[in-house]
Amino acid sequence: MPKVSTDEVKEFIKESFRKLSIEERREFMRDIFEEMAEEEEKEIAEETLPQIPVSRPPLGLSMAAMEYFKIKREPFFMDDIPVNLIQKWDLLVKTRGIKDMNGLMERFLNDKKSRIVLVEGHRGSGKSTAVNYLISELLKIKEEEGIFILSCSVDIPKARPSHEEIKRYVHKTLLRTLIDKIQSLEYAITGVAQAEEAFKGEDFVQIDHEIHRLLYAISSTYKRIILFIDNLDKSDPRNWVEVEQYFSSHQAFYTSKLMSGLQKDSYIYVVVTAQKWMGTWLVNQVQYMMGGMEIRLGEWLLRETNLLFKKRIQWASDKEINPKYYFESPALTYIHTINQALPRYVMRAWQQILNKAAEEKEQPIRLKFCKKYRELVKGIDLESDLASNVEILDKRLRREYPKTYKKLFRCLEKVEAEHVLSVMDTLISIYLSKYTDDKPSADLLLKHGLIEEMEIKEGEINRYKVTKLVEKMFKITEEQFKGDSEAISLLLYEWM
């Protein structure tokens, strides 16, 4: 293809422009200026907030990085810290979380009542590690205190399962875990083969019956049972209605079969790990959970993530270390801030930037180096870490459009809980189609200055449009969630 000069391009554009009508010219220029504004906003956002990289290098320190930094083993493993490793090595940092777990253990040992306990926090905040710490402490005293520990890690291979699918995975996993645990005990419990048959089928009346029967039998020997249900928080936050419906519709299972279904003078604690938004919703909306125990893991401080780095590297290199040998302080601060102070993503960023530093012989790693490779510093991943992206979206909208953000918040704050989703859906519908048949919700949005009525001819249906600033909020949402404008409804979970 022959090379075209800049002057030729300009002449072609001028000639094309002359052929347009006045209205078409205005529209053309409006589009150009909007694109320029969007590009400018995008550049600003990229400098100030973590965006999602298109591709991500494989996790784990490379052999080259381990050799270069004299590290003997992988320090930043992404799985939960195993119970045996917690007992052997002091890798825990979040002292408040440890204190909360110790408080829960003390209450469990002295309580005379069965309870549901919610351990809450954002994805990657250390919920599973805190629970594993509690298990490690209970293992030390389980025989003398007569404690039966059951750890049930639920693997739901769908982002948005129905409440019936949630039931299937939770209850079948619980029965399977019970069977395996019983088979490892020194004494026999009758009817394990019967439970195995129930597990193979899909009769959930029978599955629930077997769970209750086995727990009842166990409670004749163990007077204190603690059941951990982990990984429910890996479901997509937009699926919260199904999670809530699962817990609401299975009150009899949790109250009659679990909490009240044991032998006399036996008690059970059902400990569920949940994202912050989910836990808050459950204790406020699900009747038998209202007033239940909540343990909320707080945000990590910079000194805590720095100590985490020191402890992990120390363990992996078998020697005392100075973090400044690896990172200058401003670089560690930058990584902590970009990843919302969530340890899972901070560690992922450490892995990625150490690998790159080994390639380029950078030591210690400086802030300038981190900014140069800022895509590697972003440990947050859109697909698997949706809740963290909701938090980022919330902060962006709050900072860039504070007045409109407050209008939307106040509007939804005044709505009865069961109608909140309807109002948000109406706003989304008006943005996408300029139409809604939900007049009460539209009237509320009009009252708060979030939408405007459009001019219509006599006999036409009412049409609306969102205000300019609300439209910009939708644009930011689409940018953050790869074109998904409906993701703005996820703000509800951040506000709960």
RAWO-V762327 format. One record per pair of residues at least 12 apart in sequence whose ideal C-beta (glycine too) atoms are under 10 Angstrom apart, sorted by the first residue. I is the first residue (numbers start at 0). GAP is how many residues later the second one is. Records with the same first field share a line. If there is no record, write none. Layout:
I=GAP + GAP
This chain:
12=15
15=12
16=12
33=441
36=435
37=434 + 437 + 441
40=359 + 431 + 434 + 435 + 438
41=434 + 437
43=356
44=347 + 351 + 355 + 431 + 434 + 435
45=328 + 329
46=324 + 327
47=290 + 347 + 348 + 351 + 352
48=288 + 289 + 291 + 329 + 343 + 344 + 346 + 347 + 350 + 431
49=287 + 288 + 289 + 290 + 295 + 299 + 324 + 325 + 327 + 328 + 329 + 330 + 338 + 339 + 342
50=323 + 324 + 327 + 329 + 331 + 338 + 341 + 428 + 429
51=323 + 326 + 328 + 329 + 330 + 331 + 333 + 337 + 340 + 427 + 428 + 429 + 430
52=299 + 321 + 322 + 323 + 324 + 325 + 327 + 328 + 329
53=321
54=320
55=292 + 296 + 319 + 320 + 322 + 323 + 325
56=294 + 295 + 298 + 299 + 318 + 319
57=293 + 294 + 297
58=15 + 17 + 18 + 19 + 288 + 289 + 292 + 293 + 296 + 320
59=14 + 16 + 17 + 18 + 288 + 291 + 292 + 295
60=12 + 13 + 14 + 15 + 16 + 255 + 289 + 290 + 291 + 293 + 294 + 297
61=289 + 292 + 293 + 294 + 296 + 297
62=295
63=290 + 291 + 294 + 295
64=286 + 287 + 288 + 289 + 290 + 291 + 292 + 293 + 294
65=250 + 251 + 288 + 289 + 292
66=291
67=286 + 287 + 289 + 290 + 291 + 293 + 294 + 295
68=244 + 247 + 248 + 252 + 256 + 257 + 285 + 288 + 289 + 294 + 296
69=243 + 246 + 247 + 249 + 251 + 255
70=241 + 242 + 244 + 245 + 246 + 247 + 250 + 255 + 283
71=243 + 244 + 245 + 246 + 247
72=242 + 243 + 244 + 245
73=238 + 242 + 277
74=16 + 233 + 234 + 236 + 237 + 238 + 239 + 240 + 241 + 242 + 272 + 275 + 276 + 279
75=232 + 233 + 236 + 237 + 240 + 267 + 268 + 270 + 271 + 272 + 273 + 274 + 275 + 276 + 278
76=235 + 239 + 270 + 274
77=46 + 266 + 267 + 269 + 270 + 273 + 301
78=49 + 50
79=46 + 47 + 48 + 49 + 50 + 51 + 52 + 73 + 150 + 151 + 264
80=45 + 47 + 48 + 49 + 51 + 52 + 55
81=47 + 50 + 54
82=48 + 49 + 50 + 51 + 52 + 53 + 54 + 55 + 56 + 66 + 68
83=48 + 52 + 55
84=47 + 51 + 230
85=43 + 46 + 47 + 48 + 49 + 50 + 51 + 53
86=45 + 46 + 48 + 49 + 50 + 52 + 53
87=48 + 227
88=222 + 223 + 225 + 226
89=221 + 224 + 225
90=38 + 42 + 217 + 220 + 221 + 223 + 224
91=34 + 37 + 38 + 40 + 41 + 44 + 216 + 219
92=33 + 36 + 207 + 208 + 210 + 211 + 212 + 213 + 214 + 215 + 216 + 217 + 218 + 219 + 250
93=27 + 31 + 32 + 35 + 36 + 39 + 203 + 204 + 206 + 207 + 210 + 211 + 213 + 214 + 249
94=209 + 212
95=34 + 200 + 201 + 202 + 204 + 205 + 208
96=22 + 24 + 28 + 29 + 30 + 32 + 33 + 34 + 36 + 37 + 198 + 199 + 200 + 201 + 203
97=28 + 31 + 32 + 35 + 36 + 39
99=19 + 30 + 34 + 195 + 196 + 197 + 198
100=18 + 28 + 29 + 30 + 31 + 32 + 33 + 34 + 35 + 36 + 37 + 170 + 194
101=31 + 32 + 35
102=192
103=13 + 15 + 26 + 27 + 30 + 33 + 122 + 165 + 167 + 189 + 191
104=28 + 29 + 30 + 32 + 33 + 36 + 40 + 42 + 121 + 164
106=162 + 186
107=26 + 30 + 37 + 39 + 116 + 117 + 118 + 159 + 160 + 161 + 163
108=29 + 32 + 36 + 38 + 115
110=113 + 156 + 158
111=153 + 155
112=146 + 154 + 155 + 156
113=110 + 111 + 140 + 141 + 144 + 145 + 146 + 147 + 148 + 152 + 153 + 154 + 155 + 156
114=144 + 152 + 153 + 154 + 155 + 156 + 174 + 177 + 178
115=111 + 113 + 131 + 138 + 139 + 142 + 143 + 152 + 153 + 154 + 155 + 156 + 166 + 167 + 170 + 172 + 173 + 176 + 177
116=109 + 111 + 152 + 153 + 154 + 155 + 156 + 175 + 176 + 177 + 178
117=152 + 153 + 154 + 155 + 156 + 158 + 160 + 161 + 162 + 164 + 165 + 171 + 174 + 175 + 176 + 177 + 178
118=12 + 15 + 109 + 111 + 114 + 152 + 153 + 154 + 155 + 160 + 174 + 175 + 176 + 177 + 178
119=113 + 152 + 153 + 154 + 155 + 156 + 157 + 158 + 159 + 160 + 162 + 163 + 174 + 175 + 176 + 177
120=112 + 152 + 153 + 154 + 155 + 158 + 174 + 175 + 176 + 177 + 178 + 221
121=111 + 153 + 154 + 155 + 175 + 177 + 218 + 219 + 220 + 222 + 223 + 263 + 265 + 266 + 268 + 269
122=110 + 111 + 114 + 152 + 153 + 219 + 221 + 222 + 257 + 261 + 262 + 263 + 264 + 265 + 268
123=176 + 215 + 216 + 217 + 218 + 219 + 220 + 221 + 222 + 223 + 224 + 255 + 256 + 260 + 261 + 263 + 264
124=108 + 150 + 151 + 171 + 172 + 173 + 174 + 175 + 215 + 216 + 217 + 218 + 219 + 262 + 263
125=171 + 172 + 174 + 182 + 216 + 217 + 218
126=103 + 104 + 106 + 146 + 147 + 148 + 149 + 152 + 168 + 169 + 170
127=25 + 100 + 102 + 103 + 105 + 145 + 216
128=168 + 214 + 215
129=143 + 165 + 167
130=20 + 97 + 98 + 99 + 140 + 141 + 142 + 164
131=19 + 96 + 98
133=15 + 92 + 94 + 137 + 161
134=14 + 16 + 91 + 93 + 136
137=86 + 88
141=80 + 82 + 84
144=77 + 78 + 79
145=75 + 76 + 77 + 78 + 79 + 120
146=75 + 76 + 77 + 78 + 79
147=33 + 34 + 37 + 67 + 70 + 71 + 73 + 74 + 75 + 76 + 77 + 78 + 79 + 118 + 120
148=32 + 73 + 75 + 76 + 77 + 78 + 79
149=24 + 27 + 28 + 30 + 31 + 32 + 65 + 68 + 75 + 76 + 77 + 78 + 79 + 118 + 120
150=26 + 30 + 75 + 76 + 77 + 78 + 79 + 120
151=18 + 19 + 21 + 22 + 23 + 24 + 25 + 26 + 29 + 75 + 76 + 77 + 78 + 79 + 118 + 119 + 120
152=20 + 24 + 75 + 76 + 77 + 78 + 79 + 120
153=12 + 15 + 16 + 17 + 18 + 19 + 20 + 23 + 75 + 76 + 77 + 78 + 79 + 80 + 81 + 118 + 119
154=14 + 18 + 76 + 79
155=12 + 13 + 14 + 17 + 75 + 76 + 78 + 79 + 83
156=12 + 77
157=77 + 78 + 81
158=75 + 76 + 77 + 78 + 79 + 80 + 224 + 225 + 227
159=75 + 76 + 77 + 78 + 79 + 82
160=74 + 75 + 78 + 81 + 82 + 85
161=77 + 80 + 83 + 84
162=76 + 78 + 79 + 80 + 81 + 82 + 83 + 84 + 85 + 86 + 87
163=40 + 78 + 81 + 82 + 85
164=70 + 77 + 81
165=66 + 69 + 73 + 76 + 77 + 79 + 80 + 81 + 84
166=37 + 40 + 41 + 78 + 79 + 80 + 82 + 83 + 86
167=34 + 36 + 39
168=62 + 63
169=59 + 61 + 62 + 76 + 77 + 80 + 83 + 102
170=28 + 33 + 36 + 37 + 39 + 40 + 79 + 82
171=26 + 27 + 28 + 29 + 30 + 32 + 35 + 39
172=26 + 56 + 58
173=33 + 34 + 36 + 37 + 40 + 41 + 53 + 55 + 79 + 84
174=20 + 21 + 23 + 24 + 29 + 31 + 32 + 33 + 35 + 36 + 39
175=19 + 20 + 23
176=34 + 50 + 51 + 52
177=14 + 17 + 21 + 32 + 33 + 35 + 36 + 37 + 40 + 49
178=13 + 14 + 16 + 17 + 19 + 20 + 31 + 32 + 35
180=33 + 37
181=13 + 32 + 35 + 36
182=13
184=33 + 36 + 37
186=34
188=24 + 25 + 28 + 29 + 31 + 32
189=23 + 27
190=19 + 22 + 23 + 26
191=18 + 22 + 25
193=12 + 15 + 16 + 19 + 20
194=12 + 14 + 15 + 16 + 18 + 19
195=14
196=13
197=12 + 13 + 15
203=46 + 49
207=42 + 44 + 45 + 48 + 49 + 50
208=48
210=42 + 46 + 47 + 50
211=41 + 44 + 45 + 46 + 49 + 50
212=44 + 48
214=12 + 42 + 43 + 46 + 47 + 48 + 51 + 53
215=41 + 45 + 46 + 47 + 50
216=45 + 46
217=44 + 45 + 48 + 50
218=42 + 43 + 44 + 45 + 46 + 47 + 48 + 49
219=42 + 43 + 44 + 46
220=42 + 45
221=40 + 41 + 44 + 46
222=39 + 40 + 41 + 42 + 43 + 44
223=38 + 42 + 43 + 44 + 45
224=33 + 37 + 41 + 42 + 43 + 44 + 45
225=41 + 42 + 43 + 44 + 45
226=31 + 41 + 42 + 43 + 44 + 45
227=41 + 42 + 43 + 44 + 45
228=41 + 42 + 43 + 44 + 45
229=41 + 42 + 43 + 44
230=42
231=14 + 15 + 40 + 41 + 42 + 43 + 46
232=39 + 40 + 41 + 42 + 43 + 44 + 45 + 46 + 154
233=39 + 41 + 150 + 151 + 152 + 153
234=39 + 40 + 43 + 151
235=147 + 150 + 151 + 254
236=38 + 40 + 41 + 149 + 150 + 152 + 153 + 250 + 252 + 253 + 255 + 256 + 257
237=148 + 152 + 246 + 248 + 249 + 251 + 252 + 254 + 255
238=39
239=35 + 37 + 38 + 41 + 42 + 181 + 250 + 252 + 253 + 256
240=40 + 180
242=31 + 32 + 35 + 38 + 39 + 43
243=34 + 37 + 38 + 41 + 42
244=41
245=40
246=25 + 31 + 34 + 35 + 38 + 39 + 40 + 41 + 42
247=34 + 37 + 38 + 39 + 40 + 41
248=37
249=36 + 38
250=35 + 36 + 37 + 38
251=36
253=16 + 18 + 32 + 34 + 35
254=32 + 33
257=12
258=29
268=24
269=22
270=22 + 24
271=17 + 20
272=22 + 24
273=20
274=111 + 112 + 113 + 115 + 218
275=18 + 20 + 21 + 111 + 115 + 217 + 218 + 220
276=110 + 113 + 114 + 213 + 215 + 216 + 217 + 218 + 219
277=109 + 215 + 218
278=13 + 15 + 16 + 17 + 217
279=14 + 16 + 213 + 215 + 216
280=136 + 211 + 212 + 215
281=12
283=133 + 212
284=132 + 133 + 211
297=43
298=41 + 42 + 43
299=36 + 39 + 40 + 41 + 42 + 43 + 46
300=35 + 40
301=27 + 30 + 31 + 34 + 35 + 39
302=33
303=32 + 37 + 39
304=27 + 28 + 30 + 31 + 32 + 34 + 36 + 37 + 38 + 41 + 42 + 45
305=17 + 21 + 23 + 26 + 27 + 30 + 40
306=16
307=28 + 35 + 38 + 39 + 42
308=12 + 14 + 17 + 18 + 23 + 26 + 27 + 34 + 37 + 38 + 41
309=12 + 13 + 16
311=31 + 35 + 38
312=12 + 13 + 37 + 41
321=42
322=41
323=40
324=38 + 39
325=24 + 27 + 28 + 31 + 37 + 38 + 39
326=23 + 26 + 27 + 30 + 36 + 37 + 38 + 39 + 40 + 42 + 43
327=36 + 37 + 38 + 39 + 40 + 41 + 42
328=35 + 38
329=36 + 37 + 38 + 40
330=22 + 26 + 33 + 34 + 35 + 36 + 37 + 38 + 39 + 40 + 46
331=14 + 18 + 33 + 35 + 38
332=34 + 37
333=15 + 19 + 32 + 33 + 36 + 37 + 40 + 43
334=12 + 13 + 14 + 15 + 17 + 18 + 30 + 32 + 35 + 39 + 41 + 42 + 43 + 44
335=13
336=40
337=32 + 33 + 36 + 39 + 40 + 41 + 42
338=38 + 39 + 40 + 41 + 49
339=39 + 40 + 45 + 48 + 49 + 51 + 52 + 55
341=37 + 38 + 43 + 45 + 46 + 49
342=36
343=35 + 36 + 41 + 44
344=32 + 33 + 34 + 35 + 36 + 40 + 43
345=31 + 33
346=32
347=28 + 29 + 30 + 31 + 32 + 33 + 37
348=21 + 25 + 27 + 28 + 29 + 30 + 31
349=15 + 27 + 29
350=25 + 28
351=21 + 23 + 24 + 25 + 26 + 27
352=12 + 16 + 17 + 20 + 21 + 23 + 24 + 26
353=22
354=21
355=13 + 14 + 16 + 17 + 20 + 21
356=12 + 13 + 16 + 19
359=12 + 13
379=12
381=98 + 99 + 100
382=99
385=95 + 101 + 104 + 107
386=103 + 106 + 107
388=91 + 92 + 98 + 101
389=90 + 91 + 97 + 98 + 99 + 100 + 101 + 102 + 103 + 104
390=99 + 102 + 103
391=88 + 102
392=80 + 83 + 84 + 86 + 87 + 88 + 94 + 95 + 97 + 98 + 101
393=96 + 97 + 99 + 100 + 101
394=99
395=77 + 80 + 81 + 83 + 84
396=12 + 75 + 76 + 79 + 80 + 83 + 91 + 94 + 97
397=93 + 96
399=69 + 72 + 73 + 76
400=68 + 69 + 71 + 72 + 75
402=46 + 66
403=44 + 45 + 46 + 62 + 63 + 64 + 65 + 66 + 67 + 68 + 69
404=64 + 65 + 68 + 86
405=42
406=38 + 41 + 42 + 43 + 60 + 62 + 63
407=15 + 16 + 19 + 37 + 40 + 42 + 62 + 65 + 80 + 83 + 87
408=39 + 82 + 86
409=38
410=12 + 13 + 16 + 30 + 33 + 34 + 36 + 37 + 38 + 39
411=12 + 15 + 32 + 36 + 79 + 80 + 83
412=82
413=30 + 33 + 34
414=25 + 26 + 29
416=79
418=19 + 21 + 22 + 25
419=69 + 72 + 75 + 76
420=68 + 71
421=14 + 16 + 18 + 19 + 22
422=15 + 17 + 18 + 19 + 21 + 22 + 25 + 27
423=17 + 21 + 62 + 64 + 65 + 66 + 67 + 68
424=13 + 16 + 61 + 64
425=12 + 13 + 14 + 15 + 16 + 17 + 18 + 19 + 24 + 25 + 38
426=14 + 15 + 17 + 18 + 23 + 24 + 37 + 39 + 43 + 46 + 47 + 61 + 62
427=38 + 46 + 49 + 57 + 58 + 59 + 60 + 61
428=12 + 13 + 35 + 57
429=12 + 15 + 20 + 21 + 22 + 24 + 33 + 34 + 35 + 36 + 40
430=20 + 33 + 34 + 35 + 39 + 40 + 42 + 43 + 46 + 54 + 55 + 57
431=34 + 42 + 53 + 54
432=30 + 31
433=17 + 20 + 28 + 29 + 30 + 31 + 32
434=19 + 26 + 27 + 28 + 29
435=15 + 25 + 26 + 27 + 28
436=24 + 25
438=23
441=20 + 22
444=19 + 21 + 22 + 25
445=18
448=18 + 20 + 21
449=14 + 16 + 17 + 19 + 20 + 23
450=13 + 14 + 15 + 16 + 19
451=12 + 13 + 14 + 15 + 16 + 18
452=12
469=18
472=12 + 15 + 18
473=12 + 13 + 14
475=12
476=12 + 13 + 14
